[in-house]
Amino acid sequence: MQQGSTMTPEGTVIMRADPDTITAATLAVLGAIENVTQTFGAYYGHEGTEAAVKNVQRRTTAVIRLSRKWRDQMKQDAQQRPHRDSDIQV
């Protein structure tokens, strides 16, 4: 994330990275965790596997919801305030 952001001369942090790419990477990791949890839980017969999988699924839903919220807010912010950094495209 640090490499995907920059500061304006006024000190405002601006994202350079595509938020959708960051979200997709996060969801890929959560999906992998869900699969591993379910697979090993079933294989080893652990109690609570279903609850653990549902917990990961709730977190996945939260990431999607927050990502949409932040993306929309970023677009609103970009439209309200022109950027001085010529590398940034809105």
PyMOL Python script that loads the backbone (N, CA, C, O; Angstrom):
from pymol import cmd

cmd.read_pdbstr("""\
ATOM      1  N   MET A   1       0.828  -1.191   0.000  1.00  0.00           N
ATOM      2  CA  MET A   1       0.000   0.000   0.000  1.00  0.00           C
ATOM      3  C   MET A   1       0.871   1.253   0.000  1.00  0.00           C
ATOM      4  O   MET A   1       0.543   2.232  -0.671  1.00  0.00           O
ATOM      5  N   GLN A   2       1.963   1.235   0.736  1.00  0.00           N
ATOM      6  CA  GLN A   2       2.800   2.417   0.805  1.00  0.00           C
ATOM      7  C   GLN A   2       3.348   2.767  -0.576  1.00  0.00           C
ATOM      8  O   GLN A   2       3.426   3.945  -0.925  1.00  0.00           O
ATOM      9  N   GLN A   3       3.725   1.772  -1.360  1.00  0.00           N
ATOM     10  CA  GLN A   3       4.249   2.021  -2.693  1.00  0.00           C
ATOM     11  C   GLN A   3       3.150   2.466  -3.645  1.00  0.00           C
ATOM     12  O   GLN A   3       3.435   3.029  -4.702  1.00  0.00           O
ATOM     13  N   GLY A   4       1.914   2.223  -3.284  1.00  0.00           N
ATOM     14  CA  GLY A   4       0.789   2.578  -4.136  1.00  0.00           C
ATOM     15  C   GLY A   4       0.177   3.916  -3.800  1.00  0.00           C
ATOM     16  O   GLY A   4      -0.920   4.222  -4.268  1.00  0.00           O
ATOM     17  N   SER A   5       0.861   4.735  -2.992  1.00  0.00           N
ATOM     18  CA  SER A   5       0.295   6.022  -2.620  1.00  0.00           C
ATOM     19  C   SER A   5       1.355   7.118  -2.720  1.00  0.00           C
ATOM     20  O   SER A   5       2.554   6.845  -2.778  1.00  0.00           O
ATOM     21  N   THR A   6       0.887   8.345  -2.738  1.00  0.00           N
ATOM     22  CA  THR A   6       1.780   9.504  -2.777  1.00  0.00           C
ATOM     23  C   THR A   6       1.127  10.628  -1.982  1.00  0.00           C
ATOM     24  O   THR A   6      -0.037  10.540  -1.592  1.00  0.00           O
ATOM     25  N   MET A   7       1.882  11.662  -1.754  1.00  0.00           N
ATOM     26  CA  MET A   7       1.368  12.822  -1.029  1.00  0.00           C
ATOM     27  C   MET A   7       1.294  14.014  -1.969  1.00  0.00           C
ATOM     28  O   MET A   7       2.174  14.211  -2.807  1.00  0.00           O
ATOM     29  N   THR A   8       0.237  14.809  -1.823  1.00  0.00           N
ATOM     30  CA  THR A   8       0.144  16.068  -2.557  1.00  0.00           C
ATOM     31  C   THR A   8       1.024  17.093  -1.835  1.00  0.00           C
ATOM     32  O   THR A   8       1.461  16.847  -0.711  1.00  0.00           O
ATOM     33  N   PRO A   9       1.281  18.215  -2.460  1.00  0.00           N
ATOM     34  CA  PRO A   9       2.043  19.262  -1.764  1.00  0.00           C
ATOM     35  C   PRO A   9       1.375  19.731  -0.465  1.00  0.00           C
ATOM     36  O   PRO A   9       2.041  20.235   0.439  1.00  0.00           O
ATOM     37  N   GLU A  10       0.055  19.558  -0.386  1.00  0.00           N
ATOM     38  CA  GLU A  10      -0.664  19.946   0.835  1.00  0.00           C
ATOM     39  C   GLU A  10      -0.603  18.880   1.920  1.00  0.00           C
ATOM     40  O   GLU A  10      -1.056  19.117   3.040  1.00  0.00           O
ATOM     41  N   GLY A  11      -0.048  17.700   1.604  1.00  0.00           N
ATOM     42  CA  GLY A  11       0.074  16.642   2.593  1.00  0.00           C
ATOM     43  C   GLY A  11      -1.037  15.615   2.579  1.00  0.00           C
ATOM     44  O   GLY A  11      -1.136  14.810   3.505  1.00  0.00           O
ATOM     45  N   THR A  12      -1.881  15.618   1.550  1.00  0.00           N
ATOM     46  CA  THR A  12      -2.966  14.653   1.438  1.00  0.00           C
ATOM     47  C   THR A  12      -2.445  13.365   0.794  1.00  0.00           C
ATOM     48  O   THR A  12      -1.707  13.417  -0.190  1.00  0.00           O
ATOM     49  N   VAL A  13      -2.823  12.221   1.343  1.00  0.00           N
ATOM     50  CA  VAL A  13      -2.422  10.939   0.769  1.00  0.00           C
ATOM     51  C   VAL A  13      -3.335  10.608  -0.402  1.00  0.00           C
ATOM     52  O   VAL A  13      -4.558  10.703  -0.295  1.00  0.00           O
ATOM     53  N   ILE A  14      -2.730  10.217  -1.522  1.00  0.00           N
ATOM     54  CA  ILE A  14      -3.483   9.846  -2.719  1.00  0.00           C
ATOM     55  C   ILE A  14      -3.045   8.456  -3.143  1.00  0.00           C
ATOM     56  O   ILE A  14      -1.854   8.144  -3.159  1.00  0.00           O
ATOM     57  N   MET A  15      -4.032   7.615  -3.488  1.00  0.00           N
ATOM     58  CA  MET A  15      -3.738   6.260  -3.952  1.00  0.00           C
ATOM     59  C   MET A  15      -3.271   6.288  -5.393  1.00  0.00           C
ATOM     60  O   MET A  15      -3.919   6.897  -6.244  1.00  0.00           O
ATOM     61  N   ARG A  16      -2.157   5.639  -5.676  1.00  0.00           N
ATOM     62  CA  ARG A  16      -1.692   5.458  -7.042  1.00  0.00           C
ATOM     63  C   ARG A  16      -2.118   4.078  -7.559  1.00  0.00           C
ATOM     64  O   ARG A  16      -2.348   3.897  -8.755  1.00  0.00           O
ATOM     65  N   ALA A  17      -2.216   3.138  -6.669  1.00  0.00           N
ATOM     66  CA  ALA A  17      -2.584   1.773  -7.058  1.00  0.00           C
ATOM     67  C   ALA A  17      -4.087   1.695  -7.320  1.00  0.00           C
ATOM     68  O   ALA A  17      -4.869   2.466  -6.764  1.00  0.00           O
ATOM     69  N   ASP A  18      -4.459   0.785  -8.147  1.00  0.00           N
ATOM     70  CA  ASP A  18      -5.875   0.581  -8.456  1.00  0.00           C
ATOM     71  C   ASP A  18      -6.540  -0.120  -7.274  1.00  0.00           C
ATOM     72  O   ASP A  18      -6.160  -1.241  -6.938  1.00  0.00           O
ATOM     73  N   PRO A  19      -7.521   0.513  -6.639  1.00  0.00           N
ATOM     74  CA  PRO A  19      -8.173  -0.101  -5.487  1.00  0.00           C
ATOM     75  C   PRO A  19      -8.801  -1.458  -5.812  1.00  0.00           C
ATOM     76  O   PRO A  19      -8.847  -2.340  -4.955  1.00  0.00           O
ATOM     77  N   ASP A  20      -9.283  -1.629  -7.043  1.00  0.00           N
ATOM     78  CA  ASP A  20      -9.886  -2.910  -7.414  1.00  0.00           C
ATOM     79  C   ASP A  20      -8.844  -4.028  -7.446  1.00  0.00           C
ATOM     80  O   ASP A  20      -9.150  -5.172  -7.112  1.00  0.00           O
ATOM     81  N   THR A  21      -7.621  -3.700  -7.844  1.00  0.00           N
ATOM     82  CA  THR A  21      -6.547  -4.700  -7.851  1.00  0.00           C
ATOM     83  C   THR A  21      -6.179  -5.094  -6.425  1.00  0.00           C
ATOM     84  O   THR A  21      -5.962  -6.270  -6.130  1.00  0.00           O
ATOM     85  N   ILE A  22      -6.112  -4.112  -5.557  1.00  0.00           N
ATOM     86  CA  ILE A  22      -5.802  -4.390  -4.150  1.00  0.00           C
ATOM     87  C   ILE A  22      -6.902  -5.253  -3.537  1.00  0.00           C
ATOM     88  O   ILE A  22      -6.617  -6.207  -2.814  1.00  0.00           O
ATOM     89  N   THR A  23      -8.145  -4.921  -3.823  1.00  0.00           N
ATOM     90  CA  THR A  23      -9.278  -5.704  -3.311  1.00  0.00           C
ATOM     91  C   THR A  23      -9.239  -7.126  -3.850  1.00  0.00           C
ATOM     92  O   THR A  23      -9.459  -8.080  -3.104  1.00  0.00           O
ATOM     93  N   ALA A  24      -8.963  -7.275  -5.140  1.00  0.00           N
ATOM     94  CA  ALA A  24      -8.912  -8.612  -5.737  1.00  0.00           C
ATOM     95  C   ALA A  24      -7.830  -9.465  -5.080  1.00  0.00           C
ATOM     96  O   ALA A  24      -8.043 -10.653  -4.836  1.00  0.00           O
ATOM     97  N   ALA A  25      -6.686  -8.877  -4.795  1.00  0.00           N
ATOM     98  CA  ALA A  25      -5.610  -9.621  -4.132  1.00  0.00           C
ATOM     99  C   ALA A  25      -6.030 -10.041  -2.722  1.00  0.00           C
ATOM    100  O   ALA A  25      -5.761 -11.162  -2.289  1.00  0.00           O
ATOM    101  N   THR A  26      -6.688  -9.132  -2.019  1.00  0.00           N
ATOM    102  CA  THR A  26      -7.171  -9.446  -0.671  1.00  0.00           C
ATOM    103  C   THR A  26      -8.195 -10.571  -0.714  1.00  0.00           C
ATOM    104  O   THR A  26      -8.148 -11.486   0.108  1.00  0.00           O
ATOM    105  N   LEU A  27      -9.120 -10.506  -1.668  1.00  0.00           N
ATOM    106  CA  LEU A  27     -10.147 -11.544  -1.783  1.00  0.00           C
ATOM    107  C   LEU A  27      -9.548 -12.886  -2.182  1.00  0.00           C
ATOM    108  O   LEU A  27     -10.037 -13.933  -1.756  1.00  0.00           O
ATOM    109  N   ALA A  28      -8.493 -12.868  -2.994  1.00  0.00           N
ATOM    110  CA  ALA A  28      -7.828 -14.118  -3.369  1.00  0.00           C
ATOM    111  C   ALA A  28      -7.224 -14.791  -2.137  1.00  0.00           C
ATOM    112  O   ALA A  28      -7.311 -16.009  -1.979  1.00  0.00           O
ATOM    113  N   VAL A  29      -6.615 -13.994  -1.273  1.00  0.00           N
ATOM    114  CA  VAL A  29      -6.034 -14.543  -0.043  1.00  0.00           C
ATOM    115  C   VAL A  29      -7.137 -15.086   0.868  1.00  0.00           C
ATOM    116  O   VAL A  29      -7.014 -16.187   1.405  1.00  0.00           O
ATOM    117  N   LEU A  30      -8.207 -14.319   1.042  1.00  0.00           N
ATOM    118  CA  LEU A  30      -9.311 -14.792   1.884  1.00  0.00           C
ATOM    119  C   LEU A  30      -9.941 -16.064   1.319  1.00  0.00           C
ATOM    120  O   LEU A  30     -10.315 -16.961   2.075  1.00  0.00           O
ATOM    121  N   GLY A  31     -10.058 -16.145  -0.004  1.00  0.00           N
ATOM    122  CA  GLY A  31     -10.589 -17.357  -0.629  1.00  0.00           C
ATOM    123  C   GLY A  31      -9.693 -18.552  -0.371  1.00  0.00           C
ATOM    124  O   GLY A  31     -10.181 -19.651  -0.106  1.00  0.00           O
ATOM    125  N   ALA A  32      -8.391 -18.348  -0.447  1.00  0.00           N
ATOM    126  CA  ALA A  32      -7.449 -19.429  -0.173  1.00  0.00           C
ATOM    127  C   ALA A  32      -7.540 -19.867   1.285  1.00  0.00           C
ATOM    128  O   ALA A  32      -7.500 -21.062   1.578  1.00  0.00           O
ATOM    129  N   ILE A  33      -7.660 -18.912   2.193  1.00  0.00           N
ATOM    130  CA  ILE A  33      -7.793 -19.244   3.619  1.00  0.00           C
ATOM    131  C   ILE A  33      -9.076 -20.031   3.863  1.00  0.00           C
ATOM    132  O   ILE A  33      -9.088 -20.993   4.631  1.00  0.00           O
ATOM    133  N   GLU A  34     -10.153 -19.615   3.202  1.00  0.00           N
ATOM    134  CA  GLU A  34     -11.419 -20.337   3.341  1.00  0.00           C
ATOM    135  C   GLU A  34     -11.265 -21.784   2.883  1.00  0.00           C
ATOM    136  O   GLU A  34     -11.714 -22.707   3.562  1.00  0.00           O
ATOM    137  N   ASN A  35     -10.629 -21.978   1.731  1.00  0.00           N
ATOM    138  CA  ASN A  35     -10.438 -23.337   1.202  1.00  0.00           C
ATOM    139  C   ASN A  35      -9.558 -24.189   2.104  1.00  0.00           C
ATOM    140  O   ASN A  35      -9.872 -25.351   2.361  1.00  0.00           O
ATOM    141  N   VAL A  36      -8.472 -23.626   2.582  1.00  0.00           N
ATOM    142  CA  VAL A  36      -7.564 -24.376   3.463  1.00  0.00           C
ATOM    143  C   VAL A  36      -8.262 -24.727   4.769  1.00  0.00           C
ATOM    144  O   VAL A  36      -8.146 -25.852   5.257  1.00  0.00           O
ATOM    145  N   THR A  37      -8.983 -23.769   5.332  1.00  0.00           N
ATOM    146  CA  THR A  37      -9.708 -24.014   6.587  1.00  0.00           C
ATOM    147  C   THR A  37     -10.714 -25.142   6.422  1.00  0.00           C
ATOM    148  O   THR A  37     -10.800 -26.046   7.253  1.00  0.00           O
ATOM    149  N   GLN A  38     -11.469 -25.073   5.339  1.00  0.00           N
ATOM    150  CA  GLN A  38     -12.493 -26.088   5.108  1.00  0.00           C
ATOM    151  C   GLN A  38     -11.858 -27.456   4.829  1.00  0.00           C
ATOM    152  O   GLN A  38     -12.309 -28.471   5.361  1.00  0.00           O
ATOM    153  N   THR A  39     -10.828 -27.480   4.007  1.00  0.00           N
ATOM    154  CA  THR A  39     -10.188 -28.747   3.627  1.00  0.00           C
ATOM    155  C   THR A  39      -9.526 -29.421   4.823  1.00  0.00           C
ATOM    156  O   THR A  39      -9.785 -30.592   5.100  1.00  0.00           O
ATOM    157  N   PHE A  40      -8.670 -28.681   5.534  1.00  0.00           N
ATOM    158  CA  PHE A  40      -7.978 -29.298   6.665  1.00  0.00           C
ATOM    159  C   PHE A  40      -8.933 -29.601   7.814  1.00  0.00           C
ATOM    160  O   PHE A  40      -8.781 -30.607   8.506  1.00  0.00           O
ATOM    161  N   GLY A  41      -9.921 -28.725   8.015  1.00  0.00           N
ATOM    162  CA  GLY A  41     -10.898 -28.987   9.068  1.00  0.00           C
ATOM    163  C   GLY A  41     -11.666 -30.265   8.813  1.00  0.00           C
ATOM    164  O   GLY A  41     -11.884 -31.063   9.725  1.00  0.00           O
ATOM    165  N   ALA A  42     -12.080 -30.459   7.560  1.00  0.00           N
ATOM    166  CA  ALA A  42     -12.807 -31.685   7.210  1.00  0.00           C
ATOM    167  C   ALA A  42     -11.887 -32.901   7.277  1.00  0.00           C
ATOM    168  O   ALA A  42     -12.285 -33.957   7.769  1.00  0.00           O
ATOM    169  N   TYR A  43     -10.673 -32.754   6.790  1.00  0.00           N
ATOM    170  CA  TYR A  43      -9.733 -33.876   6.765  1.00  0.00           C
ATOM    171  C   TYR A  43      -9.390 -34.348   8.177  1.00  0.00           C
ATOM    172  O   TYR A  43      -9.369 -35.547   8.456  1.00  0.00           O
ATOM    173  N   TYR A  44      -9.122 -33.390   9.060  1.00  0.00           N
ATOM    174  CA  TYR A  44      -8.725 -33.747  10.418  1.00  0.00           C
ATOM    175  C   TYR A  44      -9.906 -33.858  11.379  1.00  0.00           C
ATOM    176  O   TYR A  44      -9.730 -34.217  12.543  1.00  0.00           O
ATOM    177  N   GLY A  45     -11.107 -33.552  10.894  1.00  0.00           N
ATOM    178  CA  GLY A  45     -12.295 -33.702  11.728  1.00  0.00           C
ATOM    179  C   GLY A  45     -12.390 -32.713  12.867  1.00  0.00           C
ATOM    180  O   GLY A  45     -12.903 -33.050  13.934  1.00  0.00           O
ATOM    181  N   HIS A  46     -11.908 -31.504  12.667  1.00  0.00           N
ATOM    182  CA  HIS A  46     -11.952 -30.498  13.729  1.00  0.00           C
ATOM    183  C   HIS A  46     -13.361 -29.975  13.919  1.00  0.00           C
ATOM    184  O   HIS A  46     -14.075 -29.703  12.954  1.00  0.00           O
ATOM    185  N   GLU A  47     -13.747 -29.838  15.169  1.00  0.00           N
ATOM    186  CA  GLU A  47     -15.008 -29.187  15.471  1.00  0.00           C
ATOM    187  C   GLU A  47     -14.835 -27.690  15.245  1.00  0.00           C
ATOM    188  O   GLU A  47     -13.747 -27.149  15.446  1.00  0.00           O
ATOM    189  N   GLY A  48     -15.879 -27.039  14.839  1.00  0.00           N
ATOM    190  CA  GLY A  48     -15.807 -25.600  14.638  1.00  0.00           C
ATOM    191  C   GLY A  48     -15.344 -25.181  13.258  1.00  0.00           C
ATOM    192  O   GLY A  48     -15.205 -23.988  12.986  1.00  0.00           O
ATOM    193  N   THR A  49     -15.103 -26.154  12.378  1.00  0.00           N
ATOM    194  CA  THR A  49     -14.642 -25.812  11.030  1.00  0.00           C
ATOM    195  C   THR A  49     -15.685 -24.976  10.300  1.00  0.00           C
ATOM    196  O   THR A  49     -15.347 -23.989   9.647  1.00  0.00           O
ATOM    197  N   GLU A  50     -16.942 -25.366  10.408  1.00  0.00           N
ATOM    198  CA  GLU A  50     -18.011 -24.628   9.722  1.00  0.00           C
ATOM    199  C   GLU A  50     -18.072 -23.183  10.222  1.00  0.00           C
ATOM    200  O   GLU A  50     -18.231 -22.255   9.430  1.00  0.00           O
ATOM    201  N   ALA A  51     -17.945 -23.000  11.525  1.00  0.00           N
ATOM    202  CA  ALA A  51     -17.971 -21.652  12.098  1.00  0.00           C
ATOM    203  C   ALA A  51     -16.771 -20.842  11.620  1.00  0.00           C
ATOM    204  O   ALA A  51     -16.895 -19.649  11.346  1.00  0.00           O
ATOM    205  N   ALA A  52     -15.616 -21.482  11.519  1.00  0.00           N
ATOM    206  CA  ALA A  52     -14.421 -20.787  11.048  1.00  0.00           C
ATOM    207  C   ALA A  52     -14.568 -20.363   9.591  1.00  0.00           C
ATOM    208  O   ALA A  52     -14.173 -19.258   9.220  1.00  0.00           O
ATOM    209  N   VAL A  53     -15.133 -21.235   8.773  1.00  0.00           N
ATOM    210  CA  VAL A  53     -15.351 -20.908   7.363  1.00  0.00           C
ATOM    211  C   VAL A  53     -16.345 -19.753   7.240  1.00  0.00           C
ATOM    212  O   VAL A  53     -16.141 -18.839   6.441  1.00  0.00           O
ATOM    213  N   LYS A  54     -17.410 -19.791   8.022  1.00  0.00           N
ATOM    214  CA  LYS A  54     -18.395 -18.707   7.981  1.00  0.00           C
ATOM    215  C   LYS A  54     -17.769 -17.379   8.420  1.00  0.00           C
ATOM    216  O   LYS A  54     -18.130 -16.323   7.900  1.00  0.00           O
ATOM    217  N   ASN A  55     -16.842 -17.426   9.365  1.00  0.00           N
ATOM    218  CA  ASN A  55     -16.144 -16.230   9.812  1.00  0.00           C
ATOM    219  C   ASN A  55     -15.321 -15.632   8.663  1.00  0.00           C
ATOM    220  O   ASN A  55     -15.332 -14.419   8.453  1.00  0.00           O
ATOM    221  N   VAL A  56     -14.618 -16.478   7.931  1.00  0.00           N
ATOM    222  CA  VAL A  56     -13.847 -16.004   6.780  1.00  0.00           C
ATOM    223  C   VAL A  56     -14.787 -15.430   5.722  1.00  0.00           C
ATOM    224  O   VAL A  56     -14.480 -14.409   5.106  1.00  0.00           O
ATOM    225  N   GLN A  57     -15.917 -16.075   5.513  1.00  0.00           N
ATOM    226  CA  GLN A  57     -16.882 -15.574   4.532  1.00  0.00           C
ATOM    227  C   GLN A  57     -17.440 -14.205   4.937  1.00  0.00           C
ATOM    228  O   GLN A  57     -17.644 -13.345   4.081  1.00  0.00           O
ATOM    229  N   ARG A  58     -17.685 -14.000   6.226  1.00  0.00           N
ATOM    230  CA  ARG A  58     -18.155 -12.693   6.707  1.00  0.00           C
ATOM    231  C   ARG A  58     -17.086 -11.623   6.465  1.00  0.00           C
ATOM    232  O   ARG A  58     -17.399 -10.493   6.091  1.00  0.00           O
ATOM    233  N   ARG A  59     -15.836 -11.992   6.682  1.00  0.00           N
ATOM    234  CA  ARG A  59     -14.752 -11.037   6.441  1.00  0.00           C
ATOM    235  C   ARG A  59     -14.630 -10.711   4.964  1.00  0.00           C
ATOM    236  O   ARG A  59     -14.347  -9.572   4.596  1.00  0.00           O
ATOM    237  N   THR A  60     -14.841 -11.703   4.124  1.00  0.00           N
ATOM    238  CA  THR A  60     -14.807 -11.480   2.678  1.00  0.00           C
ATOM    239  C   THR A  60     -15.895 -10.500   2.268  1.00  0.00           C
ATOM    240  O   THR A  60     -15.651  -9.585   1.482  1.00  0.00           O
ATOM    241  N   THR A  61     -17.086 -10.691   2.796  1.00  0.00           N
ATOM    242  CA  THR A  61     -18.196  -9.784   2.503  1.00  0.00           C
ATOM    243  C   THR A  61     -17.874  -8.378   2.987  1.00  0.00           C
ATOM    244  O   THR A  61     -18.188  -7.404   2.303  1.00  0.00           O
ATOM    245  N   ALA A  62     -17.261  -8.258   4.141  1.00  0.00           N
ATOM    246  CA  ALA A  62     -16.898  -6.944   4.677  1.00  0.00           C
ATOM    247  C   ALA A  62     -15.867  -6.259   3.780  1.00  0.00           C
ATOM    248  O   ALA A  62     -15.953  -5.053   3.549  1.00  0.00           O
ATOM    249  N   VAL A  63     -14.896  -7.014   3.274  1.00  0.00           N
ATOM    250  CA  VAL A  63     -13.892  -6.438   2.378  1.00  0.00           C
ATOM    251  C   VAL A  63     -14.557  -5.889   1.124  1.00  0.00           C
ATOM    252  O   VAL A  63     -14.227  -4.790   0.676  1.00  0.00           O
ATOM    253  N   ILE A  64     -15.477  -6.634   0.564  1.00  0.00           N
ATOM    254  CA  ILE A  64     -16.174  -6.182  -0.645  1.00  0.00           C
ATOM    255  C   ILE A  64     -16.964  -4.902  -0.360  1.00  0.00           C
ATOM    256  O   ILE A  64     -16.901  -3.940  -1.125  1.00  0.00           O
ATOM    257  N   ARG A  65     -17.695  -4.905   0.729  1.00  0.00           N
ATOM    258  CA  ARG A  65     -18.514  -3.745   1.087  1.00  0.00           C
ATOM    259  C   ARG A  65     -17.639  -2.506   1.336  1.00  0.00           C
ATOM    260  O   ARG A  65     -17.943  -1.421   0.840  1.00  0.00           O
ATOM    261  N   LEU A  66     -16.566  -2.670   2.097  1.00  0.00           N
ATOM    262  CA  LEU A  66     -15.685  -1.539   2.395  1.00  0.00           C
ATOM    263  C   LEU A  66     -14.943  -1.065   1.151  1.00  0.00           C
ATOM    264  O   LEU A  66     -14.735   0.135   0.973  1.00  0.00           O
ATOM    265  N   SER A  67     -14.551  -1.980   0.307  1.00  0.00           N
ATOM    266  CA  SER A  67     -13.854  -1.615  -0.921  1.00  0.00           C
ATOM    267  C   SER A  67     -14.724  -0.715  -1.791  1.00  0.00           C
ATOM    268  O   SER A  67     -14.257   0.290  -2.327  1.00  0.00           O
ATOM    269  N   ARG A  68     -15.972  -1.081  -1.921  1.00  0.00           N
ATOM    270  CA  ARG A  68     -16.902  -0.255  -2.704  1.00  0.00           C
ATOM    271  C   ARG A  68     -17.061   1.129  -2.077  1.00  0.00           C
ATOM    272  O   ARG A  68     -17.063   2.145  -2.772  1.00  0.00           O
ATOM    273  N   LYS A  69     -17.192   1.149  -0.760  1.00  0.00           N
ATOM    274  CA  LYS A  69     -17.351   2.417  -0.051  1.00  0.00           C
ATOM    275  C   LYS A  69     -16.132   3.304  -0.254  1.00  0.00           C
ATOM    276  O   LYS A  69     -16.277   4.486  -0.566  1.00  0.00           O
ATOM    277  N   TRP A  70     -14.930   2.753  -0.083  1.00  0.00           N
ATOM    278  CA  TRP A  70     -13.697   3.535  -0.210  1.00  0.00           C
ATOM    279  C   TRP A  70     -13.469   3.990  -1.645  1.00  0.00           C
ATOM    280  O   TRP A  70     -13.028   5.114  -1.881  1.00  0.00           O
ATOM    281  N   ARG A  71     -13.772   3.112  -2.611  1.00  0.00           N
ATOM    282  CA  ARG A  71     -13.614   3.479  -4.016  1.00  0.00           C
ATOM    283  C   ARG A  71     -14.530   4.652  -4.351  1.00  0.00           C
ATOM    284  O   ARG A  71     -14.109   5.612  -4.997  1.00  0.00           O
ATOM    285  N   ASP A  72     -15.783   4.570  -3.910  1.00  0.00           N
ATOM    286  CA  ASP A  72     -16.728   5.659  -4.164  1.00  0.00           C
ATOM    287  C   ASP A  72     -16.267   6.956  -3.498  1.00  0.00           C
ATOM    288  O   ASP A  72     -16.361   8.028  -4.095  1.00  0.00           O
ATOM    289  N   GLN A  73     -15.772   6.861  -2.274  1.00  0.00           N
ATOM    290  CA  GLN A  73     -15.289   8.050  -1.564  1.00  0.00           C
ATOM    291  C   GLN A  73     -14.072   8.639  -2.270  1.00  0.00           C
ATOM    292  O   GLN A  73     -13.949   9.859  -2.380  1.00  0.00           O
ATOM    293  N   MET A  74     -13.175   7.785  -2.747  1.00  0.00           N
ATOM    294  CA  MET A  74     -11.993   8.258  -3.449  1.00  0.00           C
ATOM    295  C   MET A  74     -12.390   9.013  -4.719  1.00  0.00           C
ATOM    296  O   MET A  74     -11.807  10.051  -5.033  1.00  0.00           O
ATOM    297  N   LYS A  75     -13.384   8.493  -5.449  1.00  0.00           N
ATOM    298  CA  LYS A  75     -13.853   9.167  -6.660  1.00  0.00           C
ATOM    299  C   LYS A  75     -14.459  10.527  -6.325  1.00  0.00           C
ATOM    300  O   LYS A  75     -14.208  11.510  -7.023  1.00  0.00           O
ATOM    301  N   GLN A  76     -15.250  10.583  -5.267  1.00  0.00           N
ATOM    302  CA  GLN A  76     -15.844  11.855  -4.854  1.00  0.00           C
ATOM    303  C   GLN A  76     -14.760  12.858  -4.478  1.00  0.00           C
ATOM    304  O   GLN A  76     -14.811  14.021  -4.880  1.00  0.00           O
ATOM    305  N   ASP A  77     -13.780  12.400  -3.705  1.00  0.00           N
ATOM    306  CA  ASP A  77     -12.683  13.280  -3.293  1.00  0.00           C
ATOM    307  C   ASP A  77     -11.914  13.797  -4.502  1.00  0.00           C
ATOM    308  O   ASP A  77     -11.554  14.973  -4.559  1.00  0.00           O
ATOM    309  N   ALA A  78     -11.662  12.915  -5.469  1.00  0.00           N
ATOM    310  CA  ALA A  78     -10.901  13.306  -6.650  1.00  0.00           C
ATOM    311  C   ALA A  78     -11.660  14.319  -7.494  1.00  0.00           C
ATOM    312  O   ALA A  78     -11.051  15.205  -8.094  1.00  0.00           O
ATOM    313  N   GLN A  79     -12.967  14.199  -7.545  1.00  0.00           N
ATOM    314  CA  GLN A  79     -13.768  15.137  -8.333  1.00  0.00           C
ATOM    315  C   GLN A  79     -13.880  16.499  -7.651  1.00  0.00           C
ATOM    316  O   GLN A  79     -14.007  17.522  -8.324  1.00  0.00           O
ATOM    317  N   GLN A  80     -13.834  16.516  -6.339  1.00  0.00           N
ATOM    318  CA  GLN A  80     -13.985  17.763  -5.601  1.00  0.00           C
ATOM    319  C   GLN A  80     -12.699  18.571  -5.540  1.00  0.00           C
ATOM    320  O   GLN A  80     -12.737  19.794  -5.406  1.00  0.00           O
ATOM    321  N   ARG A  81     -11.557  17.891  -5.637  1.00  0.00           N
ATOM    322  CA  ARG A  81     -10.288  18.582  -5.466  1.00  0.00           C
ATOM    323  C   ARG A  81      -9.334  18.158  -6.579  1.00  0.00           C
ATOM    324  O   ARG A  81      -8.941  16.992  -6.633  1.00  0.00           O
ATOM    325  N   PRO A  82      -8.956  19.070  -7.462  1.00  0.00           N
ATOM    326  CA  PRO A  82      -8.012  18.693  -8.524  1.00  0.00           C
ATOM    327  C   PRO A  82      -6.634  18.380  -7.931  1.00  0.00           C
ATOM    328  O   PRO A  82      -6.203  19.012  -6.966  1.00  0.00           O
ATOM    329  N   HIS A  83      -5.961  17.406  -8.518  1.00  0.00           N
ATOM    330  CA  HIS A  83      -4.647  16.988  -8.027  1.00  0.00           C
ATOM    331  C   HIS A  83      -3.555  17.769  -8.730  1.00  0.00           C
ATOM    332  O   HIS A  83      -3.681  18.118  -9.904  1.00  0.00           O
ATOM    333  N   ARG A  84      -2.505  18.034  -8.018  1.00  0.00           N
ATOM    334  CA  ARG A  84      -1.381  18.759  -8.582  1.00  0.00           C
ATOM    335  C   ARG A  84      -0.320  17.817  -9.135  1.00  0.00           C
ATOM    336  O   ARG A  84       0.599  18.258  -9.825  1.00  0.00           O
ATOM    337  N   ASP A  85      -0.434  16.552  -8.848  1.00  0.00           N
ATOM    338  CA  ASP A  85       0.536  15.566  -9.319  1.00  0.00           C
ATOM    339  C   ASP A  85       0.109  15.114 -10.723  1.00  0.00           C
ATOM    340  O   ASP A  85      -0.952  14.510 -10.884  1.00  0.00           O
ATOM    341  N   SER A  86       0.926  15.403 -11.725  1.00  0.00           N
ATOM    342  CA  SER A  86       0.562  15.102 -13.113  1.00  0.00           C
ATOM    343  C   SER A  86       0.517  13.604 -13.402  1.00  0.00           C
ATOM    344  O   SER A  86      -0.047  13.193 -14.416  1.00  0.00           O
ATOM    345  N   ASP A  87       1.106  12.772 -12.520  1.00  0.00           N
ATOM    346  CA  ASP A  87       1.089  11.323 -12.722  1.00  0.00           C
ATOM    347  C   ASP A  87      -0.264  10.713 -12.374  1.00  0.00           C
ATOM    348  O   ASP A  87      -0.555   9.589 -12.783  1.00  0.00           O
ATOM    349  N   ILE A  88      -1.085  11.430 -11.634  1.00  0.00           N
ATOM    350  CA  ILE A  88      -2.340  10.878 -11.135  1.00  0.00           C
ATOM    351  C   ILE A  88      -3.451  11.176 -12.120  1.00  0.00           C
ATOM    352  O   ILE A  88      -3.670  12.324 -12.507  1.00  0.00           O
ATOM    353  N   GLN A  89      -4.144  10.128 -12.518  1.00  0.00           N
ATOM    354  CA  GLN A  89      -5.276  10.279 -13.417  1.00  0.00           C
ATOM    355  C   GLN A  89      -6.542   9.903 -12.674  1.00  0.00           C
ATOM    356  O   GLN A  89      -6.580   8.893 -11.971  1.00  0.00           O
ATOM    357  N   VAL A  90      -7.564  10.700 -12.825  1.00  0.00           N
ATOM    358  CA  VAL A  90      -8.838  10.453 -12.148  1.00  0.00           C
ATOM    359  C   VAL A  90      -9.825   9.905 -13.143  1.00  0.00           C
ATOM    360  O   VAL A  90     -10.969   9.623 -12.787  1.00  0.00           O
TER     361      VAL A  90
END
""", "prot")
cmd.dss("prot")
cmd.show_as("cartoon", "prot")
cmd.util.cbc("prot")
cmd.orient("prot")
